[in-house]
């Protein structure tokens, strides 16, 4: 006679395990979603801050270049501005000449 076949255990889930796994999967998905949303928000914030810094750097460099060009040109030394603020020449003789030129009547 042959012996009965050994009973095989099938790894199956019962309904309570499915509910628990389902809830666990939902919690994990929600936590991952919140984590990704936070990371994306931080990344977008970093990109925006970086773009603002680059734009400000370019604008300031352009203004600096305007002042350097005005100072290099003898005719415009007295008219140099930085963001609309009048810049005095650092050379005392040039400053004195600008002060005297400002007192001259304009045509």
QUITAZI-V29184 format. One record per pair of residues at least 4 apart in sequence whose C-alpha atoms are under 6 Angstrom apart, sorted by the first residue. I is the first residue (numbers start at 0). J is the second residue. Records with the same first field share a line. If there is no record, write none. Layout:
# QUITAZI-V29184
I = J / J
This chain:
# QUITAZI-V29184
12 = 16
17 = 21
20 = 24
62 = 81
66 = 79
69 = 75 / 76 / 79
70 = 76
77 = 97
79 = 86
80 = 84 / 85 / 86
88 = 94
